[in-house]
Amino acid sequence: MPEPSRMIEESVSHALRLAQSWTGWDGTPIPADDRVYTPHKAIRRITDHLIDHLAEVEARLAGVPTIPDHWHASAITTPGDLAPFTKEDLAEATSRLTRLAQIWTVRLESLTEQQWDQATLGAWTIREIVEHLADTYYADAVGNLASTPG
């Protein structure tokens, strides 16, 4: 298991390795649990998830209230989610997600042990948030499309 401050970089790297196979996606949404996923939806959810929790952590560390999350998350599939996933989309996602992962790593490496594990009533610790973000569910829902028969 990677160091906690590197867990998000590892999960983003995993997602981007899978995403390299998504440029051949046939346009059929992929069922996972009670939802459907597409390459664009997976990238959207990973990005939004990283931004949402980054805003939460930064607000907490600054001692200000967090802004409530009003995103529909994976409950919706937008028209943009259904668009073909091109090599250009992969390049854009790679730039976006690697930069977000770096922001997380830099921020996390600046924390003290107390900050990592400080409990806030009704909220996860920062360590719990990072462990949550390290879950690769959205990318895994789409999976490796190069290994899909067809």
C-alpha positions as MATLAB code, in Angstrom:
seq = 'MPEPSRMIEESVSHALRLAQSWTGWDGTPIPADDRVYTPHKAIRRITDHLIDHLAEVEARLAGVPTIPDHWHASAITTPGDLAPFTKEDLAEATSRLTRLAQIWTVRLESLTEQQWDQATLGAWTIREIVEHLADTYYADAVGNLASTPG';
ca = [
       0.000    0.000    0.000;
       1.409    3.450   -0.894;
       2.129    6.104    1.711;
      -1.142    7.860    2.656;
       0.019   11.111    1.050;
       0.540    9.223   -2.259;
      -2.678    7.171   -2.261;
      -4.557    9.613   -4.475;
      -1.722    9.733   -7.009;
      -1.801    5.926   -7.130;
      -5.561    5.800   -7.683;
      -5.372    8.461  -10.413;
      -2.548    6.532  -12.104;
      -4.693    3.390  -11.991;
      -7.656    5.236  -13.522;
      -5.512    6.711  -16.284;
      -4.002    3.310  -17.120;
      -7.533    1.970  -17.608;
      -8.584    5.099  -19.512;
      -5.955    4.370  -22.163;
      -8.288    1.584  -23.336;
     -11.398    3.765  -23.397;
     -10.763    5.437  -26.752;
     -12.190    2.280  -28.332;
     -15.444    2.463  -26.326;
     -18.447    1.416  -28.457;
     -20.884    3.947  -26.945;
     -22.854    1.461  -24.837;
     -23.173    2.521  -21.176;
     -21.674   -0.052  -18.820;
     -23.873   -1.233  -15.919;
     -22.332   -1.316  -12.431;
     -24.445   -1.932   -9.359;
     -27.595    0.203   -9.798;
     -25.990    2.752  -12.161;
     -24.423    2.937  -15.603;
     -21.009    4.346  -16.435;
     -19.200    5.610  -19.509;
     -15.624    6.788  -19.927;
     -16.612   10.460  -19.669;
     -18.816    9.802  -16.642;
     -15.984    7.997  -14.853;
     -13.589   10.895  -15.522;
     -16.241   13.421  -14.462;
     -16.896   11.561  -11.218;
     -13.221   11.108  -10.357;
     -12.557   14.795  -11.023;
     -15.625   16.056   -9.166;
     -14.896   13.741   -6.250;
     -11.324   15.032   -5.923;
     -12.487   18.668   -6.145;
     -15.351   18.179   -3.694;
     -13.195   16.639   -0.987;
     -10.306   19.043   -1.640;
     -12.682   21.937   -0.974;
     -13.851   20.179    2.199;
     -10.291   19.629    3.482;
      -9.153   23.157    2.634;
     -12.186   24.713    4.328;
     -11.685   22.560    7.410;
      -7.987   23.450    7.657;
      -8.830   27.142    7.209;
     -11.492   26.906    9.919;
     -14.353   27.983    7.677;
     -17.611   26.157    6.923;
     -17.648   23.888    3.894;
     -19.892   24.630    0.949;
     -22.621   21.982    0.689;
     -22.303   19.604   -2.253;
     -25.236   19.848   -4.690;
     -23.833   17.680   -7.481;
     -25.972   14.838   -8.781;
     -22.849   12.668   -8.862;
     -23.266    9.288  -10.522;
     -27.059    9.324  -10.178;
     -27.268   11.046  -13.556;
     -25.761   10.359  -16.941;
     -25.419   13.584  -18.909;
     -25.416   13.912  -22.701;
     -21.700   14.735  -22.426;
     -21.138   11.450  -20.601;
     -22.405    9.625  -23.703;
     -19.989   11.292  -26.134;
     -17.229    9.247  -27.747;
     -14.036    9.210  -25.648;
     -11.222   10.329  -27.923;
      -7.438   10.436  -27.651;
      -7.818   14.173  -27.052;
     -10.236   13.489  -24.182;
      -7.680   11.112  -22.690;
      -4.953   13.760  -22.977;
      -7.168   16.369  -21.304;
      -8.169   13.961  -18.532;
      -4.533   13.048  -17.974;
      -3.529   16.700  -17.610;
      -6.460   17.493  -15.339;
      -6.217   14.468  -13.066;
      -2.439   14.401  -12.682;
      -2.503   18.053  -11.635;
      -5.296   17.431   -9.145;
      -3.420   14.465   -7.728;
      -0.303   16.600   -7.349;
      -2.268   19.296   -5.509;
      -3.536   16.611   -3.131;
      -0.064   15.154   -2.573;
       1.513   18.541   -1.884;
      -1.278   19.421    0.533;
      -1.228   16.068    2.310;
       2.551   16.079    2.743;
       2.252   19.393    4.601;
      -0.086   17.971    7.264;
       0.856   17.000   10.782;
      -0.175   13.634   12.232;
      -2.705   15.488   14.362;
      -4.286   17.077   11.282;
      -4.462   13.691    9.515;
      -6.473   12.163   12.340;
      -8.314   15.101   13.888;
     -11.962   14.176   14.249;
     -14.627   16.719   13.400;
     -18.170   16.051   14.547;
     -20.121   14.429   11.719;
     -17.176   14.365    9.309;
     -14.443   11.962    8.328;
     -10.864   12.584    9.335;
      -8.554   13.667    6.541;
      -7.019   10.187    6.598;
     -10.495    8.676    6.075;
     -11.182   11.109    3.223;
      -7.929   10.098    1.500;
      -8.688    6.398    1.928;
     -12.150    7.059    0.459;
     -10.671    8.923   -2.530;
      -8.158    6.144   -3.138;
     -11.039    3.821   -4.033;
     -10.921    3.281   -7.801;
     -14.614    2.366   -8.149;
     -15.501    4.761  -10.994;
     -12.587    3.747  -13.215;
     -13.084    0.084  -12.368;
     -16.784    0.363  -13.272;
     -15.735    1.098  -16.860;
     -12.741   -1.229  -16.599;
     -10.199   -2.206  -19.209;
     -12.093   -2.015  -22.498;
      -9.164   -3.480  -24.416;
      -9.860   -6.806  -22.699;
     -13.565   -6.725  -23.586;
     -14.534   -9.185  -26.345;
     -16.020   -7.566  -29.353;
];
